[in-house]
Amino acid sequence: MAFLESRRDGERLTLALQGEWRAAFITPILAEIQALDLAGVRETQIDAATVQRLDLAGAWVLDDLTRELAGRSIPVQFTGGEPQVLQLVRSALLADPATRPSALRENTLDNPVERLGRTAMERLAGVRDGLAFVGRAAVVFGRAFTSWRRLRPISVVRHVYDTGITAIPIVSLIAFLISVIIAYLSASQLRNYGADIYVVDLITVGVLRELAVLLTAIIVAGRTGSAFAAEIGSMKLNEEIDALDATGVDAMEALVLPRILGLVIALPLLTFIADLIGLAGGALLCQYLLDMPLQQFLSRANEAIAPTTFWAGIIKAPVFAVLIAMAGTYSGLQVHGSARELGRLTTVAVVQAIFLVLLADAMFAVFYMKIDF
């Protein structure tokens, strides 16, 4: 079977593609191309209309042929225009690597200084895009509060259920276990000094001020932050967000705003439940290890808890919720190109959310120390 019919007219070579130019026949196609006599050829015309089938592998070989002819200073013309598959291959080969996603681009920079500079510029661009997202979200929030319908209460309630109600079992379990761990470790050390009663102080203050809200936020960051990124990222890949924009619906108002409001409502409630479960777990372990009656535990806990202890933890919850929701939705809106980007940015959303939560918690600790709260 011939795959390439050639006709010579003086210095003009005419090539007509025959048969099926696909991966299964690449070897004989290459053999026929190598057998071409290009001596004295000054012009080449290729007729691709006669080919029965042209896949990506065949188009790749055809592109190599045209490049070889161009390297010999032989101009190439296609009868009826270039095949679309060949145009696709050329567009992929000629694409600027700087325009490809950074996660998919091979690092071809051999100069470490250049690599460092490019990385710094990419991080700076990421910070700039993040600040632009925060600014746009603030504008959408301000505009949405002018109308009750723009707040989308039905969607907010659904997200409160998804992020709050369904997370109660895992949050309760973690709160109970962490309080048991604190009670066990502190009791095993303080009983050597006859200071068993201070186990109650460690449990109540530690759970109410720090551990309940922090662990709850970390759990929600891994559970809800990744869900936000995956949901919005899937919509981005399926061009559903483009459809919203085409119909005049603001994606920030329809997708980002309800998720942030839902999590801002859900996380303080989850923190309150974690506080209760944590104190209950500490009371049970004190009764088991130290033979401390429940009435004595409650009496000592009432003495250890300051008026601001409970609120010091609850105040953090809405701030953590905003950070987690913003990280998840922002990463979801950055998805483009492929499912690989979806997986990568979902992971990035969780990492960023946890980092922001820990950073905010450290800032709260310094702030509380400065104001003696």
C-alpha positions as CSV (number, residue, x, y, z in Angstrom):
1,M,0.0,0.0,0.0
2,A,1.4,3.4,-1.0
3,F,1.0,6.3,1.4
4,L,2.7,9.0,-0.7
5,E,2.3,9.6,-4.4
6,S,4.9,11.9,-5.9
7,R,5.0,13.6,-9.2
8,R,7.9,15.7,-10.5
9,D,7.5,18.6,-12.9
10,G,10.9,20.1,-13.4
11,E,11.8,21.8,-10.1
12,R,8.3,21.4,-8.7
13,L,7.4,18.3,-6.6
14,T,3.8,17.4,-6.0
15,L,3.0,15.0,-3.2
16,A,-0.5,13.4,-2.7
17,L,-1.2,11.7,0.6
18,Q,-2.8,8.2,0.2
19,G,-4.3,5.7,2.6
20,E,-4.4,6.1,6.3
21,W,-1.8,8.3,8.0
22,R,-2.1,7.0,11.5
23,A,0.1,5.5,14.2
24,A,-0.2,1.9,13.0
25,F,1.5,2.8,9.7
26,I,4.1,5.3,10.8
27,T,7.0,3.0,9.9
28,P,6.1,2.5,6.2
29,I,5.2,6.2,5.9
30,L,8.6,7.2,7.2
31,A,10.2,4.8,4.8
32,E,8.4,6.4,1.8
33,I,9.3,9.9,3.0
34,Q,13.0,8.9,3.3
35,A,12.9,7.5,-0.2
36,L,11.9,10.8,-1.8
37,D,14.4,12.4,-4.2
38,L,14.6,16.1,-3.3
39,A,17.6,16.9,-5.5
40,G,16.9,20.0,-7.6
41,V,13.5,20.6,-6.0
42,R,12.7,24.3,-5.6
43,E,8.9,24.1,-4.8
44,T,6.7,21.5,-3.2
45,Q,2.9,21.2,-3.3
46,I,1.1,18.8,-0.9
47,D,-2.4,17.5,-1.5
48,A,-3.9,16.3,1.7
49,A,-7.5,16.0,0.4
50,T,-6.8,12.5,-0.9
51,V,-5.8,11.0,2.5
52,Q,-8.4,8.6,4.0
53,R,-7.5,9.3,7.6
54,L,-5.0,11.6,9.3
55,D,-4.6,11.3,13.1
56,L,-2.2,13.1,15.4
57,A,0.7,10.7,14.7
58,G,0.3,11.1,11.0
59,A,0.0,14.9,11.3
60,W,3.2,14.9,13.4
61,V,5.1,13.1,10.6
62,L,3.6,15.5,8.0
63,D,4.8,18.4,10.1
64,D,8.3,16.9,10.3
65,L,8.3,16.6,6.5
66,T,7.3,20.3,6.0
67,R,10.0,21.3,8.5
68,E,12.6,19.3,6.6
69,L,11.6,20.9,3.3
70,A,11.7,24.3,4.9
71,G,15.2,23.6,6.2
72,R,16.2,22.9,2.6
73,S,14.7,26.3,1.6
74,I,12.0,24.6,-0.3
75,P,8.6,26.4,0.1
76,V,5.6,24.2,0.8
77,Q,2.0,24.8,-0.3
78,F,-1.1,22.8,0.6
79,T,-3.8,22.2,-2.0
80,G,-7.1,23.3,-0.3
81,G,-5.3,24.5,2.8
82,E,-3.6,22.7,5.7
83,P,-5.5,19.9,7.5
84,Q,-7.0,20.9,10.8
85,V,-5.1,18.2,12.6
86,L,-1.8,19.5,11.3
87,Q,-2.8,23.0,12.5
88,L,-3.5,21.5,15.9
89,V,-0.1,19.9,16.1
90,R,1.7,23.1,15.0
91,S,-0.2,25.2,17.5
92,A,0.9,22.8,20.3
93,L,4.5,22.8,19.1
94,L,4.7,26.5,18.7
95,A,2.9,27.4,21.9
96,D,4.9,29.8,24.1
97,P,6.0,27.8,27.2
98,A,5.5,30.9,29.4
99,T,1.8,30.8,28.7
100,R,1.4,27.2,29.9
101,P,0.3,26.4,33.5
102,S,3.3,26.5,35.8
103,A,2.6,23.0,37.1
104,L,2.7,21.5,33.6
105,R,5.6,23.4,32.3
106,E,9.0,21.8,32.4
107,N,11.7,23.7,34.1
108,T,14.2,24.5,31.4
109,L,16.1,27.2,33.3
110,D,19.6,26.1,33.9
111,N,20.6,29.4,35.6
112,P,19.7,29.2,39.3
113,V,19.5,33.0,39.5
114,E,17.1,33.1,36.6
115,R,15.1,30.3,38.2
116,L,14.9,32.2,41.5
117,G,13.8,35.4,39.8
118,R,11.1,33.7,37.8
119,T,9.8,31.9,40.9
120,A,9.8,35.2,42.8
121,M,7.8,36.9,40.0
122,E,5.3,34.0,39.9
123,R,4.8,34.2,43.7
124,L,4.4,38.0,43.4
125,A,1.8,37.6,40.7
126,G,0.0,35.1,42.9
127,V,-0.1,37.5,45.8
128,R,-1.4,40.2,43.4
129,D,-4.1,38.0,42.1
130,G,-5.1,36.9,45.6
131,L,-5.4,40.5,46.7
132,A,-7.5,41.3,43.6
133,F,-9.8,38.4,44.5
134,V,-10.2,39.6,48.1
135,G,-11.0,43.1,46.8
136,R,-13.6,41.9,44.4
137,A,-15.1,39.7,47.1
138,A,-15.4,42.7,49.4
139,V,-17.1,44.7,46.7
140,V,-19.6,41.8,46.0
141,F,-20.3,41.5,49.8
142,G,-21.0,45.2,50.1
143,R,-23.3,45.1,47.1
144,A,-25.1,41.9,48.2
145,F,-26.1,43.3,51.6
146,T,-28.2,45.9,49.9
147,S,-30.7,43.2,48.9
148,W,-31.9,40.2,50.8
149,R,-32.2,38.1,47.6
150,R,-28.6,38.8,46.7
151,L,-27.5,37.0,49.8
152,R,-29.1,33.8,48.4
153,P,-30.4,32.5,51.8
154,I,-31.4,29.1,50.4
155,S,-27.8,28.5,49.1
156,V,-26.4,29.8,52.4
157,V,-28.6,27.3,54.4
158,R,-27.5,24.4,52.2
159,H,-23.8,25.3,52.8
160,V,-24.4,25.6,56.6
161,Y,-25.8,22.1,56.5
162,D,-22.9,20.7,54.3
163,T,-20.1,22.4,56.2
164,G,-21.6,22.4,59.7
165,I,-24.2,19.8,60.4
166,T,-22.5,17.0,58.6
167,A,-19.2,17.8,60.3
168,I,-20.5,17.5,63.8
169,P,-19.5,13.8,64.3
170,I,-15.9,14.2,63.3
171,V,-15.5,17.5,65.1
172,S,-17.0,16.0,68.3
173,L,-14.8,12.9,68.1
174,I,-11.6,15.0,67.6
175,A,-12.6,17.4,70.5
176,F,-13.3,14.5,72.8
177,L,-10.0,12.7,72.0
178,I,-7.8,15.8,72.3
179,S,-9.3,16.7,75.7
180,V,-8.7,13.1,76.8
181,I,-5.1,13.3,75.7
182,I,-4.5,16.6,77.5
183,A,-6.1,15.3,80.6
184,Y,-4.1,12.1,80.6
185,L,-0.7,13.8,79.9
186,S,-1.3,16.6,82.5
187,A,-2.6,14.2,85.1
188,S,0.4,11.8,84.7
189,Q,2.8,14.7,85.4
190,L,1.0,16.9,87.9
191,R,0.0,14.0,90.2
192,N,3.8,13.6,91.0
193,Y,3.6,17.0,92.7
194,G,0.2,16.7,94.3
195,A,-1.3,19.3,91.9
196,D,-4.0,17.1,90.5
197,I,-6.5,19.9,90.7
198,Y,-4.7,22.0,88.1
199,V,-5.5,19.4,85.4
200,V,-8.9,21.1,85.3
201,D,-7.3,24.4,84.6
202,L,-5.3,23.0,81.7
203,I,-8.3,21.3,80.1
204,T,-10.7,24.2,80.4
205,V,-8.4,27.0,79.4
206,G,-6.7,25.0,76.7
207,V,-9.9,23.7,75.1
208,L,-11.8,27.0,75.3
209,R,-9.1,29.4,74.2
210,E,-7.1,27.4,71.7
211,L,-7.6,23.8,70.9
212,A,-11.3,23.6,70.2
213,V,-11.4,26.4,67.7
214,L,-8.0,25.6,66.2
215,L,-8.6,21.9,65.6
216,T,-12.1,22.5,64.4
217,A,-10.7,25.0,61.9
218,I,-8.0,22.6,60.7
219,I,-10.6,19.8,60.2
220,V,-12.9,22.1,58.3
221,A,-10.0,23.4,56.2
222,G,-9.2,19.8,55.1
223,R,-12.9,18.8,54.7
224,T,-14.6,21.9,53.4
225,G,-11.8,23.9,51.9
226,S,-11.0,21.0,49.5
227,A,-14.7,20.6,48.8
228,F,-15.0,24.2,47.8
229,A,-12.0,24.0,45.5
230,A,-13.2,20.8,43.9
231,E,-16.7,22.0,43.3
232,I,-15.8,25.3,41.8
233,G,-12.9,23.8,39.9
234,S,-15.1,21.2,38.3
235,M,-17.6,23.9,37.3
236,K,-14.6,25.8,35.8
237,L,-13.5,22.8,33.7
238,N,-17.1,22.1,32.5
239,E,-17.4,25.8,31.5
240,E,-20.4,26.2,33.8
241,I,-18.9,29.4,35.2
242,D,-18.5,30.8,31.7
243,A,-22.2,29.9,31.2
244,L,-23.1,31.9,34.3
245,D,-21.1,34.9,33.0
246,A,-22.8,34.6,29.6
247,T,-26.3,34.8,31.2
248,G,-25.3,37.8,33.3
249,V,-24.9,36.0,36.7
250,D,-22.0,37.1,38.8
251,A,-20.0,34.0,39.7
252,M,-18.7,35.7,42.8
253,E,-22.1,36.4,44.1
254,A,-23.6,33.0,43.2
255,L,-20.7,30.7,44.2
256,V,-18.3,32.5,46.5
257,L,-20.6,34.6,48.7
258,P,-23.0,31.8,49.9
259,R,-20.0,29.6,50.7
260,I,-18.3,32.2,52.8
261,L,-21.5,33.2,54.7
262,G,-22.4,29.5,55.3
263,L,-19.0,28.7,56.7
264,V,-19.0,31.9,58.8
265,I,-22.2,30.7,60.4
266,A,-21.2,27.0,60.7
267,L,-17.7,27.3,62.2
268,P,-18.6,29.2,65.4
269,L,-21.4,26.6,66.0
270,L,-19.0,23.8,65.5
271,T,-16.5,25.5,67.9
272,F,-19.2,25.7,70.5
273,I,-20.0,22.0,70.2
274,A,-16.3,21.2,70.3
275,D,-16.0,23.2,73.6
276,L,-18.8,21.3,75.2
277,I,-17.5,17.9,74.0
278,G,-14.0,18.8,75.0
279,L,-15.0,19.7,78.6
280,A,-17.1,16.6,78.8
281,G,-14.2,14.4,77.8
282,G,-11.9,16.1,80.3
283,A,-14.5,15.7,83.1
284,L,-14.8,12.0,82.3
285,L,-11.1,11.3,82.3
286,C,-10.6,13.3,85.5
287,Q,-13.2,11.2,87.2
288,Y,-11.6,8.0,85.8
289,L,-7.9,8.9,86.6
290,L,-8.1,11.2,89.5
291,D,-11.4,10.0,91.2
292,M,-12.6,13.6,90.9
293,P,-16.3,14.0,91.2
294,L,-18.1,15.9,88.5
295,Q,-19.3,18.6,91.0
296,Q,-15.7,19.2,92.0
297,F,-14.6,19.4,88.3
298,L,-17.3,22.0,87.5
299,S,-16.5,24.0,90.6
300,R,-12.8,24.2,89.7
301,A,-13.6,24.9,86.1
302,N,-15.7,27.8,87.1
303,E,-12.8,29.2,89.1
304,A,-10.3,28.7,86.3
305,I,-12.4,30.2,83.5
306,A,-12.2,34.0,83.2
307,P,-15.1,35.9,81.7
308,T,-13.1,36.3,78.4
309,T,-11.9,32.7,78.1
310,F,-14.9,31.4,76.1
311,W,-15.1,34.5,73.9
312,A,-11.4,34.4,73.2
313,G,-11.9,31.2,71.2
314,I,-15.3,32.0,69.7
315,I,-14.1,35.3,68.2
316,K,-11.5,33.5,66.2
317,A,-14.0,31.2,64.5
318,P,-15.6,33.7,62.0
319,V,-12.1,34.9,61.0
320,F,-10.9,31.3,60.4
321,A,-14.1,30.6,58.4
322,V,-13.5,33.6,56.1
323,L,-9.8,32.5,55.5
324,I,-10.8,28.9,54.8
325,A,-13.6,29.8,52.4
326,M,-11.6,32.4,50.6
327,A,-8.7,29.9,50.1
328,G,-11.0,27.2,48.8
329,T,-13.0,29.3,46.4
330,Y,-10.0,31.2,45.1
331,S,-8.2,27.9,44.3
332,G,-11.3,26.6,42.6
333,L,-11.5,29.6,40.4
334,Q,-7.9,29.2,39.3
335,V,-8.5,25.8,37.8
336,H,-8.0,25.5,34.1
337,G,-6.8,23.1,31.5
338,S,-7.1,19.6,32.9
339,A,-8.1,17.4,35.8
340,R,-4.5,17.4,37.0
341,E,-4.8,21.1,37.7
342,L,-8.0,20.4,39.6
343,G,-6.2,17.9,41.9
344,R,-3.2,20.2,42.4
345,L,-5.2,23.3,43.3
346,T,-7.4,21.3,45.6
347,T,-4.3,20.3,47.5
348,V,-3.1,23.9,47.4
349,A,-6.4,25.1,48.8
350,V,-6.1,22.8,51.9
351,V,-2.4,23.8,52.5
352,Q,-3.2,27.5,52.1
353,A,-6.2,27.3,54.4
354,I,-4.3,25.5,57.2
355,F,-1.4,27.9,56.9
356,L,-3.7,31.0,57.0
357,V,-5.5,29.5,60.0
358,L,-2.3,28.9,61.9
359,L,-0.9,32.4,61.0
360,A,-4.1,34.1,62.1
361,D,-4.1,32.1,65.4
362,A,-0.6,33.2,66.1
363,M,-1.6,36.8,65.5
364,F,-4.6,36.4,67.8
365,A,-2.3,35.0,70.5
366,V,0.0,38.1,70.3
367,F,-2.9,40.4,70.1
368,Y,-4.6,38.9,73.2
369,M,-1.3,39.1,75.1
370,K,-0.9,42.8,74.2
371,I,-4.4,43.7,75.4
372,D,-4.4,41.2,78.3
373,F,-7.6,39.5,77.0
